[in-house]
Amino acid sequence: MVEKKSTGGMRNFDSPTPDVFPPPESMRPTLVGEHYMISAGHPLVAHIAAQVLERGGSAIDAGVAGGIACNVIQVDMANFGGVAPILVRQAGSDEVWSISGVGSWGRKVSLETFVERFGDDMPLGAPVAVVPAAPDAWIAALRRFGSWSFAEVAAPSIAYARDGFPLDFRTATALEIFGSGFGDWESSRRVYWPENRPPVTGERLCQPDLAALLETMAAAERGVNRDEALENVRQAFYRGEVAEQIVRFNQQGGGWLTLEDLAEFRCEVAPAPSIDYHGYRVHTTGPYSQGPAMLQALAILAGFDLSAMEHNSAAYLHTLAESLKLAFSDRERYYGDPNFVEVDLEHLLSKEHADDLRSYIRADAALPDLPTVTGPARKRFDTTYLCVIDRDGNAFSAMPSDTLDGGPIVPGLGIITSPRGVQSRLDSKHPSAIAPGKRPRLTPSPAIAVRPGEGADAMVMPFGCPGGDVILQAMLQAFLNTVHFEMLPQQAVEAPRVAAFSFPDSFYPHVHIPGRLSVERRIPERVRADLEARGHKIHLWPEYEFDAGGVSLAGDLKPPSASGRVLAAGADPRRVNYAWGK
């Protein structure tokens, strides 16, 4: 008798069978669509961005709406008084624009005055507060590249702040954990622990003061044209009563900010640094951030045949880790606010410099820490991320941040004042040393990759990740997964990861763990043993480690054509990231 092979179908008693339907390619499906794709750090944020696109807004309008929503919904990860670096690509353009999104130290502070008051400590709260940058960043993106009004993009966030929303398990847990930091600040405890205890899943978080602040800004949106109206929105935050409240509270807490610091602050809008890598032009933020370190790592890796290596083999991970260590060593040596220190980015991103750095790498042995730094080397916060791409090819990539345990809520405003000063240094020789009006060297660093083609438009892929010094490392691995190993977006963000820590942490007190390579447990034991034999000090992470970052990625699945785009998105399951598309 000939054995009948099942072909599936509802009349086969043993169907479907493994030989007909393969197992899922990823834990979550890669979303595929034609009109738009979003990947964000929270489902509600993705939903708000999608509503804007459904109502005819562009990716930039949706991105700004989603970004402000991050400040209301992801209170543990981002704040309206915090930072928000942004990259924007307009449809059909070869240019990607960077909006710096990080504030500067007050003009009254200097390294000498800070050390005189606090010694070698950097206390959280007002003393390390810099000018809030997120409001100006959102308005600058909308003003320069968007089409909607501020009132329109802020409306969903105003409603969620005023009426509240039920906390999911992840956010409720974060508010319990972060309470050990903000618990000493009455103004913060009153908002996030309204019952004088950690909230639980399902309880509502209401932020009426934040709603009132956003409503005040929206009400100021008047003028003879859109540009003037949006400038008046900006002025409603950086001048007048709101600014006075921020400065008064900051100075009462021992901070340095003045009304002039706020009134004169503007985010820089400039072409984003970039390099070519395997047909893509990869763009990120400037050297006021750690962004160019990813570009440097790519330039080093360009000299290896990564596609010939087995994915996540010991050889591949060793090459990746060593390239990252060299890039981060240069970050430590050179990066700082280019308005205050000379950063020769053209040289750092050049092929000649990449060739020189690559020559340090040995296949059989890990490098010592900070190999490019001559002389002695010098509390991690978190972040969120969202990206949007629409059917026209507009792309938005933003990494809002500043956590609620970094500084107290300003009474009556519902925001903290960005505590990013903790990423500056107390070493006068360090390129990111404190100085009046200087920006700290920022960790959040969104990216956009553009692959020019012969069709209707280039392929575009915004991507990013929260996670301090892991941000670029997770982003880089997800990007390489798509380029060299042809993974779908969801596969690329789910794949096991590693992270090097052979450099001082970006946050005070800049902890340094020589030789550490953190590895997720899904990396096979034989690979971990091989890496250890090469000199890496292996630190084992769980299978889906929160601190390995939460990558979001969206973009073209294939080159656009005259008939339109095919878009896809992935959202990292290590966090509550969520993709949405149509």
Summary of the structure (lengths in Angstrom):
residues: 582
radius of gyration: 23.6
end to end distance: 49.7
largest distance: 92.3
contacts: 2219
relative contact order: 0.18
helix: 37%
strand: 15%
